Every structure is written in C-alpha cells, then in structure tokens.
Amino acid sequence: MFQNKTVIVTGAAQGIGKEVATQYAQQGACVVMADINEELGQSVCSNLAEDGCKVIFVPTDVRKEQAIIHLMTTAVLHFKKIDILINNAGIFKPISPYDLSIEIFDDIINTNLRSVFLCSREAAKFMRLNPKGGAIVSMASTRAFMSEPHSESYAATKGGIVALTHALASSLGTDSIRVNCISPGWIETGDYDSLREIDHLQHFSGRVGKPEDIARACFYLTDERNNFVTGINLTVDGGMTKKMLYEE
C-alpha cells in the first residue's frame, strides 16, 4: 500500500512519531525521520535500517523555517519526491496562566502550530509535482475540544491545527493534496502494563490507546483509495470525548 512512498514524520524519535515512522517503514515506505533529539533519532533510524527498512534521519528543529526547508530538500534529494507528511512534533508544558511567560507561550506555539503550517507549505511545493498529489496528516488532540487546568498554550495550538487543517485542505485541494488531522486521546507511550483497570474501563472501548492505534489512523488518511476524505479531524480516543460526566 505504501511501497516506495516517501513519508516524512516529524517528532519521530519517540512516542507516537516513532511508532508511525516504524509502521510506514515496515510497509515498504521510504521514511524520513525528523526530530530535534539527534542521538535518539539516529538510534531509532539505525535500528530500522538494520532491519532492511529504507529510512534516513534528519536532525530538525521545527521552530526554524530554514531547518524545515532543509528537511524537505533533503527528503527529495534522497528519495526524489514527497508523498506523505505526518506533522507530529509537539511539546506540552502544564503551567498556570498566571505564571505562563510569553516566551514559553510563543515557544509552544512555534513548535506545535507554526511548524505545521511551515512543514505543510514546504512539503506541498513538492507534492504538487506528483501526478497523484499527496497527503498531509497533522496531530491535533482532544484537548482542542476539552481541557484540564494549565493547558492554555497547548490547547491553543491543537485547536489551531484543527482549523488550519480545513483551511489547507481548501487551498491545496486543487493540487490533489489532501489534508487531515487526528485528535488522539489517551495514548500510552510508556509502560502500558502498569496501567490500572480503571484507566482502561473508563473508556467506551475498554482500554487505553496505544501508538499503533494512531499509526493505523494515519494509514487510513494517507491511503490513496481514501481520496474523498479531506479537511477532517479524526478523533481516536476510545470514546472519551463522547462520555457524559457528572459528579456523583
């Protein structure tokens, strides 16, 4: 399905991004892994290469426009084209709005939201040259629609990604570029076996999510057969955002 497709994944050194990059690579895609953590990213990349996967790692600070331009040109230099972009890089810093400095606020905005626009714009310049266009998927969050205290900057970025998604879908559709986003709920990237029964049972699905759940969602949204799907936010949260909660 993704054999020889060129896939760029930002924030690919760990967590959801690592799993997404791994799953595409195992499907035969040419994967470009991007992350600010060079040591960790190179390690993941080396392990995949040893397994016979077609993968390269490009150290990338997605807050910097020139770094993003370098990422895209490097991808094309190695693999000749860009078919799929997964905007996954992001940070979360829970800070009271009374203590949240504008420097930290701007840093989160630039990392989580501005990078999505810049990566999408630069990737689209190459995708539009493909006969079949391309597909962009960005990681939003259920926190775009619901909140816990001290998450203002993160929520703002994720809400912005949802809006940016349908705007880009409108602008890039004439170039056969589909743009969608995913809003993960609780996706456990640490010790899944240490979770409590109540952690799982509070979900309609009966379990907490795993990174591979998001990888499969990416597969759906980037499969050429699903080219009627664009501009959407796909919530993957085990039903939690549909759960009615009252104090008892």
Protein Blocks (a to p, Z undefined) as FASTA:
>chain_A
ZZoiacddehklgcjllmmmmmmmmnopacddddfblmlmmmmmmmmmmnopacdddddd
fkbmklmmmmmmmmmmmnopafbdcdfbccdddddfklmcfklmmmmmmmmmmmmmmmmm
mmmmmmmmpmnlpaddddddfklmbccehilmmmmmmmmmmmmmmmmmmmmmmnopacdd
dddddddfblfklpcfklmmmpmnlpacdfklmmmmmmmmmgmklmmbghiacddehhmm
mpccddZZ
